[in-house]
Amino acid sequence: MSKIQHLKAGWLGDLPQAFADQFLDLGTWVHVPAGQLVYSIGAAEHDIYGIAQGVIRMHIAMNEHEQRLAHMCGPGFWFGDMELVTNSPRIMEIDAAEDLHLIRIRQSDVEKLSATYPQVWRWIAALVVQHAGLAISAADDLMLPSAEKRLVAVLLRLAGHRFAHPASPPLGSISITQQELAVAANLSRSSASTVLKQLRQAGEIRIDYRAITLLDPEGLTKRLAENGGD
């Protein structure tokens, strides 16, 4: 797929093609090397970004908590939508898990486009709602009492096999340390390591340095369905 096709693989692909083409024409291409920031928490910029190539890591630090990895996304995912609508500072830190090719649509250009497409704000609000649904689903998974199922649910979500847009391709591997995964699943490092060892022995994942690959997403999904997901 081309970069433009990737950008239309998610939310933008659900919208009228004429609008999608004009929306992308407003953008500027941004290259972010692996490990570099796209933006930090509290940044006062309100543009929206689409991922054409590469993977982002999304970090949160709400309430009294320290900053931690919350989610990962690949081609077809759009982000920055909430701040675009609310004009508020960034609530997440976004960095590049690998070399990124993004398209950046400036807030001022979206405002100009709304003269031609007044419904653009409703379409962007729909994107905000999609992301809110993802966040609610993630919170729901973190209330699973089973440590195994909680970690499996997080793995599936991070790799794009759970609550992702149906047109967005899953990630080949997750750039994450075992400590980051333990925190994301609300587990101790030892509990997470025990579950990961079981999944590796079952042939469902491969563990590499700072990366985990899901070898059998279907098998992992079946684990969640056992006993009603408790």
MIVOGU-912272 format. One record per atom (N, C-alpha, C, CB): x, y, z. Coordinates in steps of 0.05 Angstrom, whole numbers, padded with zeros to 5 digits, always signed. Each point is the difference from the previous one (the first is absolute). Glycine has a CB too. Example, Ala and Ser with C-alpha at 12.3 -4.5 7.8 and 13.67 -1.06 7.14 Angstrom:
2
+00264-00114+00156
-00018+00024+00000
+00018+00024+00000
-00038-00023+00025
+00031+00044-00039
+00016+00024+00001
-00015+00022+00014
+00024-00013-00043
! end
This chain:
230
+00017-00024+00000
-00017+00024+00000
+00017+00025+00000
-00036-00025+00024
+00027+00046-00038
+00014+00025+00000
-00005+00015+00027
-00003+00003-00051
+00018+00019+00055
-00003+00015+00025
-00029+00012+00001
+00049+00011+00000
-00059-00002-00023
-00027+00011+00000
-00020-00021+00005
+00014+00035-00033
-00011-00059+00022
-00018-00022+00006
+00000-00007+00029
+00007-00017-00046
+00016+00017+00059
+00002-00006+00028
-00016+00021+00016
+00045-00021-00006
-00043+00046-00002
-00014+00022+00015
-00030-00003-00002
+00039+00030-00009
-00048-00043-00013
-00029-00004-00004
-00009-00027+00011
+00002+00029-00040
+00015-00044+00054
-00007-00027+00009
-00016+00001+00026
+00041-00017-00021
-00043+00040+00034
-00015+00002+00025
-00023+00019-00002
+00041-00012+00024
-00042+00031-00005
-00022+00019+00002
-00005+00015-00026
+00011+00005+00048
+00011+00004-00061
-00004+00017-00024
-00013-00016-00022
+00040+00027+00013
-00035-00053-00014
-00012-00016-00021
-00030-00004+00003
+00043-00023-00003
-00054+00030+00026
-00029-00002+00004
-00015+00025-00010
+00009-00029+00039
+00006+00050-00047
-00012+00025-00008
-00001+00003-00030
+00017+00021+00042
-00032-00002-00053
-00002+00003-00029
+00028+00004-00012
-00046+00020+00005
+00050-00033-00028
+00027+00001-00012
+00008+00028-00008
-00007-00046-00016
-00011+00062+00006
+00006+00027-00008
+00011+00016+00024
-00035-00001-00036
+00022-00003+00059
+00010+00014+00024
+00027-00011+00008
-00047+00008+00015
+00050-00034-00015
+00025-00012+00009
+00023+00010-00017
-00024-00041+00015
+00020+00043-00041
+00021+00010-00018
+00007+00029+00006
-00015-00032-00035
-00005+00048+00039
+00005+00028+00006
+00013+00004+00028
-00039+00012-00029
+00031-00028+00047
+00012+00000+00027
+00029-00006-00001
-00044-00014+00020
+00052-00007-00035
+00028-00007-00002
+00016+00020-00015
-00014-00048+00002
+00001+00062-00021
+00014+00021-00015
+00009+00023+00017
-00027-00013-00040
+00014+00016+00063
+00008+00021+00019
+00025-00006+00016
-00049+00012+00003
+00056-00038-00003
+00021-00009+00019
+00028+00005-00009
-00032-00034+00013
+00050+00033+00006
+00029+00000-00005
+00012-00025+00011
+00001+00051+00001
+00018-00062-00015
+00013-00025+00009
+00020+00005+00022
-00007-00020-00046
+00007+00003+00066
+00019+00002+00022
+00014-00027+00004
-00029+00036+00022
+00055-00035-00021
+00016-00024+00006
+00010+00002+00029
+00013-00006-00049
-00018-00015+00065
+00009-00001+00027
+00017-00025+00004
-00041+00026+00017
+00067-00023-00012
+00017-00024+00003
-00008-00016+00025
+00038+00025-00022
-00032-00051+00022
-00006-00017+00022
+00012+00011+00026
-00001-00040-00031
-00016+00040+00052
+00008+00009+00026
-00004+00029+00005
+00033-00035-00001
-00040+00050-00020
-00004+00029+00003
-00029+00007+00007
+00038+00008-00032
-00042+00015+00044
-00027+00009+00008
-00015+00012-00024
+00016+00008+00046
-00042-00013-00047
-00018+00015-00018
-00009+00025+00015
-00015-00043-00025
+00006+00039+00049
-00006+00022+00018
-00001-00010+00029
-00026+00024-00037
+00028-00006+00056
+00000-00008+00028
-00025+00010+00014
+00050+00002+00000
-00054-00013+00024
-00023+00008+00017
+00002+00030+00006
-00003-00047+00020
-00019+00061-00023
-00001+00028+00005
+00007+00018-00023
+00011-00012+00045
-00003+00000-00068
+00007+00016-00023
-00024+00016-00010
+00035-00034-00013
-00031+00059+00006
-00021+00018-00008
-00002+00001-00031
+00006+00027+00042
-00012-00050-00054
-00006-00001-00028
-00023-00018-00005
+00048+00009-00012
-00064-00004-00008
-00027-00012-00002
-00005-00012-00028
-00016+00032+00035
+00037-00041-00048
-00003-00012-00026
-00007-00030+00002
+00032+00034-00019
-00041-00045-00003
-00007-00028+00000
+00019-00015-00019
-00049+00010+00009
+00057-00034-00001
+00020-00016-00015
-00012-00027-00009
+00037+00023+00026
-00029-00032-00049
-00006-00026-00010
+00025-00016-00005
-00042+00017-00021
+00042-00043+00028
+00023-00017-00004
-00001-00013-00027
+00003-00008+00050
+00017+00014-00067
+00002-00012-00026
+00019-00025+00001
-00009+00045-00022
+00029-00043+00039
+00019-00022+00003
+00013+00002+00027
+00009-00001-00049
-00005-00023+00062
+00013+00000+00026
-00020-00004+00023
+00035+00029-00018
-00025-00028+00042
-00017-00005+00024
+00006+00021+00021
+00000-00050-00010
-00021+00060+00023
+00003+00018+00022
-00004-00014+00027
-00015+00038-00030
+00027-00027+00050
-00004-00008+00028
-00013+00023+00014
+00040-00032+00000
-00062+00027+00015
-00016+00021+00013
+00004-00003+00030
-00034+00001-00038
+00043+00020+00051
+00006+00000+00029
-00019+00019+00014
+00048-00012-00008
-00058+00003+00031
-00018+00017+00016
+00011+00005+00028
-00039-00018-00026
+00030+00039+00038
+00008+00007+00028
-00023+00015+00013
+00050+00001-00012
-00073-00014+00014
-00023+00013+00012
+00000-00002+00030
-00026-00010-00042
+00012+00028+00055
-00003+00000+00029
+00027+00000+00014
-00044-00025-00005
+00048+00007+00024
+00025+00000+00015
+00021-00020-00011
-00026+00014+00040
+00020-00027-00062
+00016-00021-00010
+00025+00010-00015
-00041-00029-00003
+00062+00013+00003
+00023+00006-00016
-00006-00007-00029
+00031-00009+00039
-00016+00021-00057
-00005-00005-00029
+00005-00029-00006
+00014+00047-00011
-00032-00059-00006
+00003-00028-00007
-00012-00005-00028
-00002-00013+00049
+00010-00009-00061
-00010-00007-00026
-00029-00009+00001
+00047-00013-00014
-00063+00025-00003
-00029-00007+00001
-00009-00015-00025
-00007+00041+00027
+00018-00034-00051
-00010-00012-00024
+00021+00003-00022
-00048+00009+00014
+00044-00025-00036
+00017+00002-00023
-00018-00001-00025
+00040-00021+00024
-00032+00035-00045
-00017+00001-00024
+00018+00001-00025
-00037+00022+00025
+00026-00033-00047
+00015+00000-00025
-00015+00014-00022
+00021-00042+00014
-00014+00035-00039
-00012+00014-00024
-00030+00001+00000
+00040-00014-00025
-00051+00037+00018
-00029+00004-00002
-00011+00013+00025
-00002-00039-00029
+00018+00041+00051
-00009+00012+00025
+00004+00030-00001
+00010-00043+00025
-00030+00058-00015
+00002+00029+00002
+00000+00007+00029
-00024+00007-00044
+00040+00013+00052
+00001+00009+00027
+00003+00030+00002
+00021-00045+00013
-00026+00055+00011
+00000+00029+00004
-00028+00013-00003
+00047+00001-00016
-00067-00018+00012
-00027+00009-00006
-00013+00014+00024
-00004-00037-00032
+00009+00028+00056
-00014+00012+00023
+00009+00029+00004
-00003-00045+00021
+00030+00049-00023
+00010+00027+00004
-00007+00018-00023
+00038-00019+00027
-00041+00007-00051
-00010+00016-00023
-00027+00011+00005
+00027-00029-00030
-00045+00014+00043
-00027+00008+00005
-00001+00019+00025
-00017-00043-00021
+00031+00035+00042
-00002+00015+00025
+00019+00023+00003
-00015-00042+00020
+00035+00043-00037
+00021+00021+00002
+00015-00001+00026
-00029+00029-00029
+00031-00052+00041
+00014-00004+00025
+00028-00010-00004
-00044-00009+00023
+00062+00011-00003
+00027-00011-00003
-00001-00030-00004
+00018+00037+00029
+00004-00048-00039
+00001-00029-00005
-00001-00015+00026
+00028+00008-00041
-00044-00030+00041
-00003-00016+00025
+00017-00025-00002
-00046+00018+00006
+00059-00023-00029
+00017-00024-00003
+00027+00008-00011
-00040-00028-00007
+00060+00012+00013
+00026+00002-00014
+00000-00022-00022
+00024+00018+00042
-00017-00010-00066
+00001-00018-00023
+00029-00002-00009
-00048+00011-00014
+00059-00035+00012
+00026-00004-00012
-00001-00021-00021
+00022+00014+00043
+00000-00016-00058
+00002-00019-00023
+00013-00026+00010
+00004+00038-00033
-00020-00060+00030
+00011-00026+00006
+00019-00009-00022
-00041-00012+00026
+00037+00022-00050
+00018-00004-00023
-00003+00024-00017
-00005-00051+00002
+00021+00053-00023
-00002+00023-00018
-00028+00005-00008
+00047-00008-00016
-00056+00033+00019
-00028+00008-00006
-00001+00018-00024
-00011-00004+00048
-00010-00001-00064
-00008+00019-00021
-00028+00008+00006
+00031-00020-00035
-00035+00045+00043
-00026+00011+00008
-00009+00021-00019
+00010-00010+00048
-00036+00014-00049
-00010+00024-00014
-00013+00018+00022
-00008-00025-00044
+00015+00050+00043
-00010+00019+00021
-00019+00020-00013
+00043-00005+00026
-00067+00006-00015
-00020+00019-00009
-00003+00022+00022
-00025-00036-00028
+00031+00060+00021
-00001+00021+00019
-00028+00008+00008
+00043+00017-00018
-00047-00009+00043
-00026+00008+00010
-00012+00022-00017
+00014-00014+00046
+00003+00033-00054
-00010+00023-00016
-00011-00009-00027
+00033+00030+00023
-00020-00051-00034
-00010-00010-00026
-00026-00015+00003
+00047-00003-00016
-00050-00011+00038
-00026-00014+00005
-00022+00021+00003
+00024-00039+00023
-00018+00061-00009
-00020+00021+00003
-00008+00012-00027
+00018+00010+00046
+00001-00007-00064
-00006+00011-00027
-00016-00020-00015
+00042+00027+00000
-00036-00053+00002
-00014-00021-00014
-00029-00002+00008
+00043-00025-00005
-00048+00033+00030
-00028-00002+00010
-00019+00019-00015
+00018-00013+00045
-00007+00033-00059
-00017+00017-00016
-00012-00015-00023
+00028+00040+00013
-00013-00059-00024
-00009-00017-00022
-00015-00025+00010
+00038+00017-00028
-00027-00028+00050
-00012-00024+00012
-00007+00006+00029
+00027-00030-00031
-00051+00042+00036
-00007+00006+00028
-00001-00024+00018
-00027+00038-00018
+00022-00062+00006
-00002-00024+00016
+00027-00011+00008
-00041-00010-00024
+00063+00024+00017
+00027-00010+00007
+00003-00003+00031
+00018+00021-00042
-00031-00003+00057
+00003-00001+00029
-00016-00024+00011
+00006+00050+00002
-00028-00057-00015
-00015-00024+00008
+00017-00025-00006
-00044+00023-00008
+00057-00024-00015
+00017-00023-00007
+00024-00002+00019
-00014+00005-00048
+00026+00017+00056
+00022-00001+00019
-00010-00008+00027
+00025+00035-00026
-00049-00025+00034
-00012-00008+00025
-00005-00030+00001
-00021+00045+00004
+00014-00057-00027
-00004-00029-00002
+00027-00014+00006
-00038+00006-00033
+00060+00005+00024
+00026-00011+00005
+00007+00001+00030
+00015+00013-00046
-00022+00010+00059
+00004+00003+00028
-00016-00022+00015
+00007+00050-00005
-00032-00055-00004
-00017-00020+00013
+00012-00028-00004
-00040+00029-00007
+00051-00034-00017
+00013-00026-00004
+00022-00005+00020
-00011+00003-00049
+00027+00018+00053
+00023-00002+00018
-00009-00002+00029
+00028+00026-00032
-00050-00013+00039
-00012-00003+00026
-00009-00028+00005
-00014+00048+00000
+00002-00060-00021
-00008-00028+00003
+00023-00019+00004
-00039+00011-00029
+00061-00005+00015
+00024-00016+00004
+00011+00002+00029
+00011+00006-00049
-00012+00019+00059
+00010+00004+00028
-00018-00013+00020
+00019+00044-00014
-00046-00043+00010
-00018-00014+00018
+00004-00030-00001
-00033+00038-00006
+00037-00049-00018
+00004-00028-00003
+00026-00009+00014
-00025+00001-00043
+00046+00016+00041
+00025-00006+00013
-00004+00000+00030
+00026+00020-00038
-00041+00000+00048
-00005+00001+00029
-00015-00024+00009
+00000+00050-00002
-00019-00059-00014
-00016-00024+00007
+00017-00024+00002
-00039+00020-00023
+00058-00023+00004
+00019-00023+00001
+00017+00000+00025
+00000+00000-00050
+00007+00024+00059
+00018+00001+00024
-00015-00007+00025
+00026+00035-00023
-00052-00039+00022
-00015-00009+00023
-00005-00030-00001
-00022+00044+00002
+00034-00058-00022
-00002-00029+00001
+00016-00011+00024
-00004-00001-00051
-00008-00016+00067
+00014-00009+00024
+00023-00019-00005
-00043+00005+00024
+00042-00019-00047
+00021-00019-00007
+00025+00015-00011
-00035-00035-00010
+00058+00030+00022
+00025+00013-00009
+00006-00009-00029
+00017+00001+00047
-00021-00026-00053
+00005-00010-00027
-00017+00014-00020
+00013-00045+00019
-00039+00046-00014
-00018+00012-00020
+00004+00030-00002
-00033-00036+00010
+00040+00049+00012
+00006+00028-00001
+00024+00006-00018
-00020+00006+00046
+00041-00022-00043
+00024+00005-00016
-00005-00008-00029
+00028-00009+00040
-00043-00013-00045
-00006-00008-00027
-00017+00022-00014
+00002-00049+00013
-00021+00060+00001
-00017+00021-00012
+00017+00024-00008
-00039-00016+00028
+00058+00024-00011
+00018+00022-00006
+00017-00006-00024
+00000+00013+00048
+00011-00037-00049
+00017-00008-00023
-00016+00002-00026
+00026-00030+00029
-00051+00019-00029
-00016+00001-00024
-00007+00029-00008
-00019-00045+00012
+00013+00061+00007
-00007+00028-00006
+00024+00015-00011
-00034+00000+00036
+00058-00003-00024
+00024+00014-00009
+00007-00008-00028
+00016+00003+00047
-00021-00028-00054
+00008-00011-00026
-00022+00006-00021
+00027-00035+00022
-00049+00047-00015
-00021+00007-00019
-00019-00022-00006
+00032+00030-00019
-00034-00050+00037
-00019-00022-00003
-00025+00003+00017
+00039-00030-00011
-00041+00052+00025
-00022+00003+00019
-00009+00030+00000
+00016-00039+00029
-00041+00044-00037
-00012+00027+00000
+00013+00018-00021
-00010-00006+00048
+00024-00005-00068
+00012+00016-00021
-00020+00004-00022
+00046-00016+00011
-00042+00037-00028
-00016+00004-00023
+00003-00025-00018
+00004+00051+00003
-00027-00062-00014
+00002-00025-00015
+00018+00002-00025
-00045-00010+00017
+00049+00034-00028
+00016+00003-00024
+00030+00005+00006
-00040+00018-00023
+00046-00015+00049
+00028+00006+00007
+00016-00026+00004
-00015+00043+00022
+00038-00046-00034
+00015-00025+00002
+00012-00002+00028
+00010+00001-00049
-00009-00026+00061
+00013-00004+00026
+00030+00004-00002
-00037-00031+00013
+00050+00035+00009
+00028+00004+00001
+00015-00027-00001
-00006+00043+00026
+00028-00044-00039
+00016-00024-00002
+00012-00008+00027
+00010+00010-00047
-00001+00010+00062
+00011-00004+00027
-00005+00025+00016
+00035-00032-00017
-00033+00029+00044
-00005+00022+00018
+00027+00009+00012
-00047-00017+00011
+00055+00042-00015
+00025+00010+00012
-00005+00008+00029
+00016+00016-00046
-00011-00035+00064
-00006+00004+00028
+00018-00017+00017
-00048+00011-00012
+00055-00001+00035
+00015-00016+00020
-00019-00015+00017
+00038+00033+00000
-00028-00053+00014
-00018-00015+00018
-00009+00017+00023
+00024-00042-00013
-00008+00061+00022
-00008+00018+00021
-00022+00018-00009
+00046-00002+00019
-00044+00013-00043
-00021+00017-00011
-00026-00015-00003
+00035+00027-00024
-00033-00052+00015
-00024-00016-00004
-00013-00006+00027
+00020-00021-00041
-00004+00015+00061
-00010-00005+00027
-00016+00024+00010
+00039-00032+00010
-00028+00056-00013
-00013+00024+00009
-00026+00004-00016
+00045+00020+00013
-00044-00024-00039
-00023+00004-00017
-00023-00019+00007
+00030+00015-00037
-00023-00039+00047
-00020-00020+00008
-00006+00001+00030
+00016-00029-00037
-00004+00049+00051
-00005+00003+00029
+00008-00026+00015
-00037+00033-00009
+00061-00043+00003
+00010-00024+00012
+00028+00005+00011
-00027-00029-00031
+00036+00013+00050
+00028+00001+00008
+00017-00012-00022
-00013-00003+00049
+00039+00010-00048
+00018-00010-00021
+00001-00031+00002
+00027+00043+00002
-00026-00054+00022
+00001-00029+00003
-00025-00014-00011
+00030+00006+00040
-00053+00006-00034
-00025-00012-00010
-00001+00001-00031
-00024+00013+00043
+00032+00009-00054
+00000+00003-00029
+00020-00020-00013
-00013+00048+00004
+00036-00052+00008
+00020-00018-00010
-00010-00029+00000
+00036+00031+00016
-00051-00038+00005
-00011-00027+00002
-00020-00005-00022
+00006+00001+00049
-00023+00018-00054
-00020-00003-00022
+00014-00001-00027
-00035+00024+00028
+00054-00006-00032
+00014+00000-00026
+00014-00026-00005
+00006+00049+00004
+00006-00061+00016
+00014-00026-00003
-00020-00021-00008
+00033+00013+00035
-00057-00013-00024
-00021-00020-00007
-00008+00004-00029
-00016-00001+00048
+00012+00026-00056
-00008+00005-00028
+00022-00007-00020
-00030+00037+00017
+00054-00032-00009
+00023-00008-00018
+00002-00030-00002
+00024+00042+00013
-00027-00056+00009
+00001-00030-00001
-00023-00012-00016
+00023+00001+00044
-00045+00014-00045
-00023-00010-00016
+00003+00007-00030
-00029+00006+00041
+00050+00008-00048
+00005+00008-00027
-00017+00022-00010
+00013-00046-00008
-00025+00062+00026
-00018+00021-00008
+00014+00027-00003
-00036-00024+00023
+00060+00028-00011
+00015+00024-00003
+00029-00006-00003
-00034+00025+00028
+00049-00006-00038
+00030-00001+00000
+00010+00024+00015
+00001-00026-00044
+00018+00023+00061
+00011+00022+00016
+00028+00006-00010
-00028-00013+00040
+00033+00037-00049
+00026+00009-00009
+00008+00023+00018
-00008-00015-00048
+00031+00027+00042
+00010+00023+00016
-00018+00024-00005
+00047-00017-00003
-00061+00026+00023
-00018+00023-00001
-00022-00003-00021
+00038+00028+00016
-00046-00053-00021
-00021-00004-00019
-00014-00027+00005
+00025+00027-00034
-00051-00028+00028
-00016-00024+00002
-00016-00003-00025
-00003+00004+00050
+00004-00028-00062
-00015-00006-00024
-00022-00020+00006
+00040+00009-00028
-00065-00003+00019
-00022-00018+00004
+00000-00020-00023
-00027+00036+00024
+00033-00062-00018
+00001-00021-00020
-00027-00012-00005
+00047-00009+00013
-00064+00009+00007
-00027-00013-00002
-00021+00018+00012
+00022-00046+00001
-00030+00068-00014
-00020+00018+00011
-00027-00014+00005
+00022+00037-00024
-00029-00056+00007
-00025-00015+00004
+00001-00016+00026
-00007-00002-00050
+00030-00011+00055
+00003-00015+00025
-00002+00018+00024
+00028-00034-00024
-00015+00057+00023
-00002+00019+00022
-00028+00010+00004
+00047+00014-00009
-00062-00009-00012
-00027+00009+00002
-00018-00022+00013
+00006+00029-00041
+00000-00054+00035
-00016-00022+00012
+00005-00001+00030
+00003-00026-00042
+00020+00034+00051
+00006+00000+00029
-00019+00020+00014
+00048-00012-00008
-00054+00034-00005
-00018+00020+00012
-00029-00010+00002
+00029+00036-00018
-00036-00054-00001
-00028-00010-00001
-00005-00022+00020
-00001+00012-00048
+00022-00024+00058
-00004-00022+00019
-00012+00010+00026
+00039-00023-00020
-00059+00008+00029
-00014+00007+00025
-00012+00028+00000
+00031-00031+00024
-00040+00040-00048
-00013+00026-00001
+00018+00023+00003
-00040-00022+00016
+00066+00018-00017
+00019+00023+00003
+00006+00009+00028
-00017+00014-00044
+00009-00030+00064
+00006+00007+00028
+00028-00007+00008
-00048-00007+00011
! end
